[in-house]
Amino acid sequence: QVQLVESGGGLVQAGGSLRLSCAASGRTFSSYAVGWFRQAPGKEREFVAAISQGGASTYYADSVKGRFTISRDNAKNTMYLQMNSLKPEDTAVYYCNAASVFLTAYTATQQTRYAYWGQGTQVTVST
């Protein structure tokens, strides 16, 4: 089992940057694929990015590709989401999550693949 805690959210102007962190408990962090979803007010939760257990494979939603970068440091049990060129439509609560299975580009987008979720961190991008 793994517990996840997000940090790094906040208010930023359009065009700015933020880096989200997700700290995981437990000694088996490296056995989990991890990722980010987000949920904007009045909208369904959507996939943002994911990274494989060893970090060799990454997956992104088209809406963030080229602007966001997901990475992980297994020695620190931490995952990151570097968000650049932020837009007002990026405003949402961002959730980190972990999956004990190996993901593909398709399955990484499916919420049901992830057994563990954090509480979320708010990101607000102003115009």
KEDO-882514 format. One record per residue (C-alpha): y, z, x. Coordinates in steps of 0.001 Angstrom, whole numbers, padded with zeros to 6 digits, always signed. Example, Ala and Ser with C-alpha at 12.3 -4.5 7.8 and 13.67 -1.06 7.14 Angstrom:
2
-004500+007800+012300-001060+007140+013670
% end
This chain:
127
+000000+000000+000000+003549-000676+001159+006943+000559-000010+009996-001627+000377+013666-000677+000608+016436-003282+000633+019871-002876+002209+022835-004975+003220+024110-006158-000132+027778-006090-001028+030837-008071-002012+031797-011136+000009+034116-014081-000496+032769-017560-001037+031921-019156+002289+031151-015816+003869+027917-014343+005176+025695-011351+004563+022441-010190+006078+019950-008398+003879+017281-006167+005347+014025-004979+003842+012385-002000+005510+008697-001448+004817+006670+001711+005079+003124+001825+006369+001392+000524+009459+000086-002727+008001+003347-004595+007434+002118-007491+009546-000754-008106+007125+001649-008976+004286+003517-012133+003536+006989-011084+002438+009807-012701+000608+012915-012508-001537+013592-013189-005184+016894-012816-006994+018050-012278-010545+021496-013123-011819+022891-011623-015045+021336-013258-018068+018960-015345-015980+015319-015146-015017+014259-013885-011628+013914-016769-009193+012333-017390-005829+014622-017445-002786+012517-017438+000384+009254-016227+001883+007682-015859+005304+004069-015676+006367+002364-012691+007935+003001-013792+011508+006301-015492+010791+005146-019006+011643+005645-020372+008121+008766-020070+006008+009518-021308+002514+012860-021730+000758+014196-022593-002641+016095-025873-002604+019251-024061-003679+019380-022014-000452+017787-024362+002060+020055-024879+005054+022167-021836+004196+019702-018926+004196+017266-017933+006938+014360-015563+006479+012850-013736+009442+010772-010681+010207+010224-008178+012993+006718-006774+012616+007316-004214+015370+010131-002751+013258+008411-003247+009882+011509-005099+008725+012326-008414+007124+015737-010071+007045+017568-012640+004977+020587-014142+006712+022810-015706+004074+025570-018075+005193+028007-020273+003288+027633-018078+000256+028597-019430-003144+029520-017623-006365+026211-018811-007839+024405-016739-005209+025601-013619-007024+022513-011675-008082+020351-008662-007432+018100-009519-004511+014586-008101-004384+012240-008081-001431+008519-008208-002049+005191-008281-000290+001960-010149-000878-001402-009319+000668-002572-012905+000338-001778-016004+002350+000883-018089+000667+001483-021806+000392+004750-023549-000366+003708-023533-004018+002273-020051-004398+005183-018478-002496+007380-019249-005514+005162-017348-007954+006180-013761-008713+002614-012810-009601+001528-013339-005991+003572-010341-004872+002071-006912-005515+004924-004838-004109+008631-004952-004903+011731-003143-003770+014425-001763-006064+016910-004514-005308+020322-004814-003710+023384-006340-005354+025073-009349-003774+028364-010454-005281+030184-013560-004097+033778-013888-005239+035781-017092-005526
% end
